[in-house]
Amino acid sequence: MSLKINIRHLEAGGILLRGELPAAEAGLDFPDELVHARQPVRYELTAQKSGRNILVRGRVALVLDCECARCLKAFQQRVALEPWTALVPLAGPEKAGIGRNLTPAP
């Protein structure tokens, strides 16, 4: 999942990021032909600068469209990562790349 954060906004403190990403932009890829990510990924995250990193915490959730392998009936499965945490480096070979434009939530 890619989100773009203006680092200057982090200098004043943490910022809240809230919204949805279309499944195609979230970079989800399932090798199972019975599981599909078609619905948007919803997120509510707080980002703050932590040394030479950005600490991102919050929750990420999505609904998967699935089919039972036994009876082939369609069903949906909600997946929620709560709490979710990531430490994103600002320097070095693993540094953050370019993502989607976001503005702080109101």
Buried (B, 14 or more C-beta within 10 A) or exposed (E): BEBEBEEEBBEEEBBEBBBEBEBEBBEBEEEEEEEBBEBBBBBBBBBEBEEEBBBBBBEBBBBBBBBEEEEEEEEEEEEEEEEBEBEBEBEEEEEBEEBEEBEEEE
